[in-house]
Amino acid sequence: EAGLRSVAQTVGRRINTAPTRILDAPELVDDYYLNLVSWGADNILAVALGQCVYLWDADTGSIQHLLTLPDPDDYVTSVSWATYDGHTNYISVGTNESAVQLWDAAALKKIRTLGGHSARVGSLAWNRHCLSSGGRDSLILQHDVRAPNHIVSKYTGHTQEVCGLRWNDDGTTLASGGNENMLCLWDAAMSRRSSSHRSALRENSSVVKPRVVLTQHQAAVKALAWCPFHRGLLASGGGTADRTIKFWNTNSGAMLNSIDTGSQVCSLLWSKHQKEICSSHGFSENQLILWKYPTMKKIQEFKGHTARVLHMDSSPDGSCVVSAAADETLRFWDVFGSPPSRAKPDTLAAGAFSGRMMSIR
């Protein structure tokens, strides 16, 4: 209690260390390299469980089944909601069989299938109407989802599976992390220049190389997060042999700081309204940690998961964090607090199912 009081004094709010809600997530695949949750702008959480994708409406608590892959040997390896205005009902779904599917979640209808990879697609990231997909084939493909010939460019630089992909907010730089421990930075302008060159030459797609390759991590780089309050600042997290969160000036490629967290870093999320960052971890504590930036002083730890916390995402308003773990549960936490403009109560925390276990499917 005294610890909580001192935390509240430090950050100006009381932080509840217990989850506000727990959802059962049976058949959530325990694989570090996949990206199986995405919380969209319309306040709908997509969760991939085995061959299926389910949609949980955070406003109503209702659950819809979006899809089941027809091949019993196939399974979903990534999900990502589109982020551009007027199309936030679109969701991309990567599969073990190397296809990327595009769905209209409002209509529960598949729009198209995007080929191009030769192995599973474990990471996806949107930049307006362009979708980036990262594969076990070490390629990152840029798809213009409006175009019949959808592959605009191929980003080549990784040598093993691409497990992390994040565009910065203004869509100028893509960060990618790979199983060969590399963090690559790519310029969208390079892709655009190449695509105009490509159309002049009537080629199928152009090949783009990274602007910067950063090799300081000692294990796979999956956790990536662009800072919302400091342009060009990127946080990255390393796997079991690395355990660090590193901060980068992406303009220069300089490493600004490196923090040994003591365990595998599975995901990272910045607060949208405080200078704070949250990390999720594997063995041995399987916890979430909230850090003050830039001091990297621990504000709070969130414990309860009994296996590694593979994924995190935040609600559209940035107040609530969902974590998905290999213990086959989703837990919702009031990590960052309400945005300054909004009063309590939080609809999630005060929801009808609060504190009760229910299944996502």
C-alpha positions as CSV (number, residue, x, y, z in Angstrom):
1,E,0.0,0.0,0.0
2,A,2.8,2.4,0.9
3,G,4.5,1.4,-2.4
4,L,1.4,2.2,-4.3
5,R,1.1,5.6,-2.6
6,S,4.6,6.5,-3.5
7,V,4.0,5.4,-7.1
8,A,0.9,7.6,-7.2
9,Q,2.9,10.5,-6.0
10,T,5.6,9.9,-8.6
11,V,3.2,9.7,-11.6
12,G,0.3,11.8,-10.2
13,R,-2.2,8.9,-10.3
14,R,-3.1,5.7,-8.5
15,I,-2.3,2.6,-10.5
16,N,-4.3,-0.6,-10.1
17,T,-1.9,-3.6,-10.3
18,A,-4.8,-6.1,-10.8
19,P,-6.3,-6.6,-14.2
20,T,-9.7,-5.0,-14.8
21,R,-10.8,-7.9,-16.9
22,I,-9.6,-11.4,-17.9
23,L,-10.7,-13.2,-21.1
24,D,-10.0,-16.8,-21.8
25,A,-8.0,-17.3,-25.1
26,P,-7.8,-21.0,-25.8
27,E,-5.4,-22.1,-28.5
28,L,-3.5,-18.8,-28.5
29,V,-0.3,-20.0,-30.2
30,D,2.8,-19.9,-28.0
31,D,5.3,-18.5,-30.5
32,Y,7.5,-15.5,-29.9
33,Y,7.7,-14.6,-33.5
34,L,4.0,-14.1,-34.2
35,N,1.8,-11.0,-33.7
36,L,-1.7,-12.2,-32.7
37,V,-3.6,-9.2,-31.2
38,S,-4.5,-5.9,-32.7
39,W,-6.8,-3.2,-31.1
40,G,-8.4,-1.1,-33.8
41,A,-9.4,2.5,-34.0
42,D,-13.1,1.5,-33.8
43,N,-12.4,0.0,-30.3
44,I,-12.5,-3.6,-31.5
45,L,-9.9,-6.1,-30.4
46,A,-8.9,-8.8,-32.9
47,V,-7.4,-12.0,-31.5
48,A,-6.0,-14.9,-33.4
49,L,-6.6,-18.3,-31.8
50,G,-5.2,-21.2,-33.8
51,Q,-7.0,-21.2,-37.2
52,C,-9.5,-18.6,-36.1
53,V,-9.8,-14.8,-35.7
54,Y,-12.3,-13.4,-33.2
55,L,-13.4,-9.8,-32.7
56,W,-14.2,-8.4,-29.2
57,D,-16.1,-5.2,-29.1
58,A,-14.7,-3.3,-26.1
59,D,-17.7,-1.0,-26.0
60,T,-20.3,-3.7,-25.8
61,G,-18.4,-6.8,-24.7
62,S,-19.8,-8.8,-27.7
63,I,-17.6,-11.3,-29.5
64,Q,-17.8,-12.1,-33.2
65,H,-16.1,-14.9,-35.1
66,L,-14.4,-13.4,-38.2
67,L,-12.8,-16.4,-39.9
68,T,-11.6,-19.9,-39.6
69,L,-8.8,-20.9,-42.1
70,P,-10.1,-23.9,-44.2
71,D,-6.9,-25.9,-44.2
72,P,-6.5,-27.8,-40.9
73,D,-2.7,-27.5,-41.1
74,D,-2.9,-23.7,-41.5
75,Y,-3.1,-21.2,-38.7
76,V,-3.1,-17.5,-38.2
77,T,0.3,-15.9,-37.7
78,S,-0.5,-12.2,-37.6
79,V,-3.4,-9.7,-37.4
80,S,-3.4,-5.9,-37.9
81,W,-6.2,-3.4,-38.3
82,A,-5.9,-0.8,-41.0
83,T,-5.2,2.7,-39.5
84,Y,-6.3,5.1,-42.2
85,D,-9.5,7.1,-42.0
86,G,-12.6,5.6,-43.6
87,H,-11.0,2.2,-43.8
88,T,-10.6,1.3,-40.1
89,N,-13.0,-1.6,-40.6
90,Y,-10.3,-3.4,-42.7
91,I,-8.1,-6.0,-41.1
92,S,-5.2,-7.9,-42.5
93,V,-4.5,-11.5,-41.5
94,G,-1.2,-13.3,-42.1
95,T,-1.1,-17.1,-42.3
96,N,1.3,-20.0,-41.8
97,E,0.8,-21.0,-45.4
98,S,2.3,-17.7,-46.5
99,A,-0.9,-15.8,-47.7
100,V,-2.1,-12.5,-46.4
101,Q,-5.9,-12.0,-46.3
102,L,-7.7,-8.7,-46.3
103,W,-11.1,-8.7,-44.6
104,D,-13.9,-6.2,-44.1
105,A,-14.7,-6.8,-40.5
106,A,-17.9,-4.8,-40.5
107,A,-19.3,-7.1,-43.3
108,L,-17.4,-10.2,-42.0
109,K,-16.3,-10.7,-45.6
110,K,-13.0,-11.5,-47.2
111,I,-12.0,-8.8,-49.7
112,R,-8.9,-10.4,-51.3
113,T,-5.8,-12.6,-50.7
114,L,-2.3,-11.1,-51.2
115,G,0.4,-13.6,-52.2
116,G,4.1,-13.0,-52.6
117,H,5.7,-14.7,-49.6
118,S,7.1,-18.2,-49.6
119,A,6.8,-18.9,-45.9
120,R,4.6,-17.8,-43.0
121,V,3.8,-14.1,-42.4
122,G,4.4,-13.3,-38.8
123,S,4.3,-9.4,-38.9
124,L,2.1,-6.8,-40.5
125,A,2.0,-3.0,-40.5
126,W,-0.2,-0.4,-42.3
127,N,0.9,2.9,-43.8
128,R,-2.3,4.4,-45.3
129,H,-3.4,2.2,-48.2
130,C,-0.1,0.3,-48.2
131,L,0.3,-2.9,-46.1
132,S,3.8,-4.1,-45.1
133,S,4.1,-7.9,-44.5
134,G,7.1,-9.6,-42.9
135,G,7.8,-13.3,-43.6
136,R,9.9,-16.2,-42.4
137,D,11.3,-16.0,-46.0
138,S,13.2,-12.8,-44.6
139,L,11.3,-10.5,-47.0
140,I,9.2,-7.5,-46.3
141,L,6.7,-6.9,-49.0
142,Q,4.9,-3.6,-49.6
143,H,1.3,-4.2,-50.9
144,D,-0.8,-1.4,-52.4
145,V,-4.1,-3.0,-51.4
146,R,-6.0,-1.0,-54.0
147,A,-4.0,-2.3,-57.0
148,P,-4.5,-5.5,-58.9
149,N,-0.7,-5.9,-59.0
150,H,-0.4,-5.3,-55.3
151,I,3.3,-5.8,-54.6
152,V,4.9,-2.3,-55.0
153,S,8.3,-3.2,-53.6
154,K,10.4,-5.8,-51.8
155,Y,12.5,-4.7,-48.8
156,T,15.5,-7.0,-48.6
157,G,18.0,-6.8,-45.8
158,H,17.0,-9.4,-43.2
159,T,18.5,-12.9,-43.4
160,Q,16.0,-14.7,-41.1
161,E,12.4,-14.3,-40.1
162,V,11.0,-10.8,-39.8
163,C,9.1,-10.8,-36.5
164,G,8.6,-7.0,-35.8
165,L,7.3,-4.3,-38.1
166,R,6.2,-0.7,-37.2
167,W,5.7,2.4,-39.3
168,N,6.3,5.7,-37.6
169,D,3.2,8.0,-37.2
170,D,3.9,10.1,-40.2
171,G,4.5,7.1,-42.4
172,T,8.1,8.1,-43.5
173,T,10.1,5.3,-41.8
174,L,9.5,1.6,-41.3
175,A,11.3,-0.2,-38.4
176,S,11.7,-4.0,-38.8
177,G,13.2,-6.6,-36.4
178,G,14.5,-10.0,-37.3
179,N,15.5,-13.3,-35.9
180,E,19.1,-12.7,-36.9
181,N,19.1,-9.9,-34.2
182,M,19.0,-7.1,-36.7
183,L,16.9,-3.9,-36.5
184,C,16.5,-2.2,-39.9
185,L,15.2,1.2,-40.8
186,W,13.6,1.8,-44.2
187,D,12.6,5.1,-45.9
188,A,9.2,5.2,-47.5
189,A,10.6,7.8,-49.9
190,M,13.0,5.1,-51.2
191,S,10.0,2.9,-51.9
192,R,8.0,5.7,-53.6
193,R,11.0,6.7,-55.8
194,S,11.5,3.0,-56.7
195,S,7.8,2.5,-57.5
196,S,7.7,5.5,-59.9
197,H,10.9,4.2,-61.5
198,R,9.2,0.8,-61.6
199,S,6.2,2.1,-63.4
200,A,8.4,3.8,-66.0
201,L,10.2,0.5,-66.6
202,R,6.9,-1.5,-66.3
203,E,8.5,-3.9,-63.9
204,N,6.6,-5.9,-61.3
205,S,8.2,-4.5,-58.2
206,S,11.4,-2.8,-57.0
207,V,13.9,-3.9,-54.5
208,V,14.7,-1.6,-51.6
209,K,17.6,-1.8,-49.2
210,P,17.5,-0.5,-45.6
211,R,18.8,3.0,-44.8
212,V,20.3,1.8,-41.5
213,V,21.0,-1.7,-40.1
214,L,21.5,-1.8,-36.3
215,T,23.2,-4.9,-34.9
216,Q,23.5,-4.1,-31.2
217,H,20.8,-6.6,-30.0
218,Q,22.0,-10.0,-29.0
219,A,18.8,-11.9,-29.8
220,A,15.7,-11.6,-32.0
221,V,14.1,-8.2,-32.2
222,K,10.3,-8.4,-32.1
223,A,9.3,-5.6,-29.8
224,L,9.2,-2.2,-31.6
225,A,7.5,1.1,-30.6
226,W,7.8,4.6,-32.0
227,C,7.7,7.4,-29.4
228,P,4.5,9.5,-29.8
229,F,6.0,12.6,-28.2
230,H,9.6,12.7,-29.6
231,R,9.9,12.5,-33.4
232,G,12.5,9.9,-34.6
233,L,12.8,8.1,-31.2
234,L,12.3,4.3,-31.4
235,A,12.3,1.7,-28.7
236,S,13.2,-1.9,-29.4
237,G,13.3,-5.0,-27.3
238,G,15.4,-8.2,-27.6
239,G,14.7,-11.8,-26.9
240,T,16.0,-14.3,-24.3
241,A,19.7,-13.9,-24.9
242,D,19.5,-10.1,-25.0
243,R,16.8,-8.9,-22.5
244,T,17.4,-5.3,-23.2
245,I,15.2,-2.3,-24.2
246,K,17.2,0.0,-26.5
247,F,16.4,3.5,-27.5
248,W,17.4,4.9,-30.9
249,N,17.7,8.2,-32.7
250,T,16.5,6.9,-36.0
251,N,17.7,9.9,-37.9
252,S,21.4,9.3,-37.0
253,G,21.2,5.6,-36.0
254,A,22.7,6.4,-32.6
255,M,21.8,4.3,-29.6
256,L,20.6,6.6,-26.8
257,N,20.2,4.1,-24.0
258,S,20.1,0.4,-23.3
259,I,18.4,-1.1,-20.2
260,D,18.8,-4.7,-19.1
261,T,15.3,-5.8,-18.0
262,G,16.4,-9.3,-16.8
263,S,14.1,-11.2,-19.1
264,Q,12.9,-11.7,-22.7
265,V,11.3,-8.5,-24.0
266,C,8.2,-9.6,-26.0
267,S,6.5,-6.3,-26.6
268,L,6.7,-2.5,-26.0
269,L,4.0,0.2,-25.8
270,W,4.4,3.9,-25.3
271,S,1.8,5.9,-23.4
272,K,-0.1,8.2,-25.6
273,H,-0.4,10.9,-22.9
274,Q,2.5,10.5,-20.5
275,K,6.3,10.1,-20.9
276,E,6.0,6.4,-20.0
277,I,6.7,3.1,-21.7
278,C,5.3,-0.4,-20.9
279,S,7.2,-3.6,-21.6
280,S,6.0,-7.2,-21.5
281,H,8.2,-10.2,-20.5
282,G,8.9,-13.9,-20.5
283,F,10.5,-16.2,-18.0
284,S,10.7,-15.9,-15.0
285,E,8.2,-13.3,-13.9
286,N,6.0,-13.1,-17.0
287,Q,5.1,-9.5,-16.1
288,L,4.4,-6.1,-17.6
289,I,6.6,-3.3,-16.4
290,L,5.7,0.4,-16.6
291,W,8.8,2.7,-16.9
292,K,9.2,6.4,-16.6
293,Y,11.0,7.9,-19.7
294,P,13.8,8.9,-20.0
295,T,15.0,8.0,-16.5
296,M,13.8,4.4,-17.0
297,K,12.8,4.2,-13.4
298,K,10.3,1.4,-12.8
299,I,6.9,2.9,-11.9
300,Q,5.0,-0.4,-11.5
301,E,5.0,-4.1,-12.3
302,F,1.9,-6.0,-13.3
303,K,1.9,-9.7,-12.4
304,G,-0.7,-12.4,-12.9
305,H,0.1,-14.1,-16.2
306,T,1.6,-17.6,-15.6
307,A,3.5,-17.8,-19.0
308,R,5.3,-15.4,-21.2
309,V,3.4,-12.2,-22.2
310,L,3.7,-12.4,-26.0
311,H,1.6,-9.5,-27.1
312,M,0.3,-6.1,-26.0
313,D,-1.8,-3.4,-27.5
314,S,-3.6,-0.4,-26.2
315,S,-7.2,0.9,-26.5
316,P,-7.7,3.8,-29.1
317,D,-7.7,6.4,-26.3
318,G,-4.5,4.9,-24.8
319,S,-5.9,4.3,-21.3
320,C,-6.1,0.5,-21.3
321,V,-3.5,-2.1,-22.2
322,V,-4.4,-5.6,-23.2
323,S,-1.8,-8.4,-22.8
324,A,-2.0,-11.8,-24.4
325,A,0.1,-14.6,-22.9
326,A,1.1,-18.2,-23.5
327,D,-1.1,-19.1,-20.5
328,E,-4.0,-18.6,-23.0
329,T,-5.5,-15.6,-21.3
330,L,-6.0,-12.0,-22.3
331,R,-5.7,-9.5,-19.4
332,F,-6.7,-5.9,-19.4
333,W,-4.8,-3.4,-17.3
334,D,-5.3,0.3,-16.4
335,V,-1.6,0.9,-17.1
336,F,-1.5,4.5,-18.4
337,G,-4.6,6.0,-16.8
338,S,-7.2,8.1,-18.6
339,P,-6.3,10.8,-21.1
340,P,-6.1,14.2,-19.4
341,S,-9.3,15.3,-21.1
342,R,-11.5,12.4,-20.0
343,A,-13.1,11.7,-16.7
344,K,-13.7,8.3,-15.1
345,P,-15.3,5.8,-15.0
346,D,-13.5,3.9,-17.7
347,T,-16.1,1.9,-19.7
348,L,-13.8,-1.1,-19.7
349,A,-13.1,-1.2,-16.0
350,A,-16.7,-0.6,-15.2
351,G,-18.0,-3.0,-17.8
352,A,-20.6,-5.7,-17.0
353,F,-18.0,-8.5,-17.2
354,S,-15.4,-6.7,-15.1
355,G,-13.2,-9.1,-13.1
356,R,-15.1,-12.2,-14.4
357,M,-13.5,-14.8,-16.6
358,M,-15.1,-15.3,-20.0
359,S,-14.0,-16.8,-23.2
360,I,-13.0,-14.9,-26.3
361,R,-14.7,-17.5,-28.5
